Amino acid sequence: MMNRILTGWTITRVFYLLIGSVIFVQAILQKEWLGIAFGGYFASMGLFGFGCAGGNCYPVSRKTEESETTALDFEEIKKQ
């Protein structure tokens, strides 16, 4: 668990943690219980790196797919 918290930090993850924390604190000050849950969810996404904050919502780039391809040998089939 500590490894997940301490490694893999990205700008997106920091953004989720900061915005979630701001929403959480403001909701506590305004006594909005739904806002506390909302802010807590986004802050925990940033802290623990799950969901979109962990990079799971972004499409895989084509460069990585193309670089993993291997050379193929083709055999010609002639029609008689």
Order of alpha helices (4+ residues) and beta strands (2+ residues): alpha-alpha-alpha-alpha
